[in-house]
Amino acid sequence: MPLTGHFSTTINRHGSAEQIVTDGLRSYPAAMRELGNLDRREMGRWLNNRAENSHLPFRRRERAMLRFRQMKSLQKFASVHANVHNHFNLERHLVDRQTYKTRRSAALAEWQNLMA
């Protein structure tokens, strides 16, 4: 699907935006001009950080999957990875150290019970 198709689908689904933040990709101005949104385009060095950072979890999984040569081994890994990651991902930045250590110990004890 061409870039114009992606933009028009998004505009139809979510309505017209006050501003559209893009990176410096050269095909954006042509697509925006065709849709009549060129005057709403914002482009700056750090403006797109919010959109790019939202892709980080996906990119982390993608990077982990690059080392697989066969689809079968990738599927085995992917089926288990999400459950294990959710079990041990305790969001350290949201809690104090003591709470984190307590939760981590509980998760590890539960994991060891499952493996025994």
C-alpha positions as CSV (number, residue, x, y, z in Angstrom):
1,M,0.0,0.0,0.0
2,P,1.5,3.4,-0.9
3,L,2.2,6.0,1.7
4,T,-0.8,8.0,0.6
5,G,-3.1,5.0,1.3
6,H,-1.8,4.7,4.9
7,F,-2.4,8.4,5.5
8,S,-5.9,8.4,4.0
9,T,-6.9,5.3,6.0
10,T,-5.6,6.9,9.2
11,I,-7.4,10.2,8.5
12,N,-10.7,8.3,7.6
13,R,-10.5,6.3,10.8
14,H,-9.4,9.0,13.3
15,G,-10.3,12.3,11.7
16,S,-8.1,15.1,10.6
17,A,-5.3,16.1,12.9
18,E,-4.2,19.6,14.0
19,Q,-0.6,18.7,13.3
20,I,1.2,15.6,12.0
21,V,4.7,14.9,13.3
22,T,6.9,13.1,10.8
23,D,10.6,12.4,10.4
24,G,12.6,13.6,7.4
25,L,11.5,10.8,5.0
26,R,11.2,12.4,1.6
27,S,8.0,10.7,0.6
28,Y,6.0,12.4,3.3
29,P,5.7,15.8,1.7
30,A,4.4,14.4,-1.5
31,A,1.8,12.3,0.3
32,M,0.8,15.2,2.5
33,R,0.5,17.5,-0.5
34,E,-1.7,15.0,-2.2
35,L,-4.0,14.7,0.8
36,G,-4.0,18.5,1.4
37,N,-2.3,18.3,4.8
38,L,1.1,19.8,3.9
39,D,0.5,22.9,6.0
40,R,-0.1,20.7,9.1
41,R,3.2,18.8,8.9
42,E,5.6,19.3,11.8
43,M,9.2,18.1,11.5
44,G,11.9,18.6,14.0
45,R,14.8,16.9,15.6
46,W,13.1,15.6,18.7
47,L,9.4,16.0,17.8
48,N,9.1,12.4,16.7
49,N,10.6,10.8,19.9
50,R,7.3,10.0,21.4
51,A,6.2,7.9,18.4
52,E,9.6,6.2,18.1
53,N,9.7,5.3,21.8
54,S,6.3,3.6,21.5
55,H,7.9,1.1,19.2
56,L,10.7,0.1,21.7
57,P,9.0,-3.1,23.1
58,F,8.4,-4.3,19.6
59,R,12.0,-3.6,18.6
60,R,13.3,-5.4,21.6
61,R,11.4,-8.6,20.6
62,E,12.4,-8.1,17.0
63,R,16.1,-7.9,18.0
64,A,15.8,-11.1,20.1
65,M,14.2,-12.9,17.1
66,L,17.0,-12.0,14.6
67,R,19.2,-14.9,15.9
68,F,16.7,-17.6,14.9
69,R,17.3,-19.3,11.6
70,Q,14.2,-21.6,11.5
71,M,10.6,-20.5,11.9
72,K,9.9,-23.5,14.2
73,S,12.5,-22.4,16.8
74,L,11.3,-18.8,16.6
75,Q,7.7,-19.9,17.3
76,K,8.8,-22.0,20.3
77,F,10.6,-19.0,21.7
78,A,7.8,-16.6,21.0
79,S,5.2,-18.8,22.6
80,V,7.1,-18.9,25.9
81,H,8.8,-15.5,25.9
82,A,5.8,-13.3,26.6
83,N,4.7,-15.3,29.7
84,V,8.2,-15.4,31.2
85,H,8.8,-11.7,30.4
86,N,5.5,-10.7,32.0
87,H,6.3,-12.8,35.1
88,F,9.6,-11.2,35.8
89,N,9.0,-7.7,34.3
90,L,8.2,-5.9,37.6
91,E,8.5,-2.3,36.3
92,R,11.3,-1.3,38.6
93,H,10.9,2.4,37.8
94,L,7.4,2.5,39.4
95,V,8.2,1.1,42.8
96,D,10.7,1.6,45.6
97,R,13.7,-0.8,46.1
98,Q,12.2,-2.8,49.0
99,T,8.9,-3.5,47.2
100,Y,10.8,-4.4,44.0
101,K,13.1,-6.9,45.9
102,T,10.1,-8.5,47.6
103,R,8.2,-8.9,44.3
104,R,11.3,-10.2,42.6
105,S,11.8,-12.8,45.3
106,A,8.2,-13.9,45.1
107,A,8.4,-14.2,41.3
108,L,11.6,-16.2,41.5
109,A,10.1,-18.6,44.2
110,E,7.0,-19.1,42.1
111,W,9.1,-19.8,39.1
112,Q,11.2,-22.3,41.0
113,N,8.0,-24.1,42.2
114,L,6.8,-24.3,38.6
115,M,10.1,-25.8,37.5
116,A,10.4,-28.3,40.3
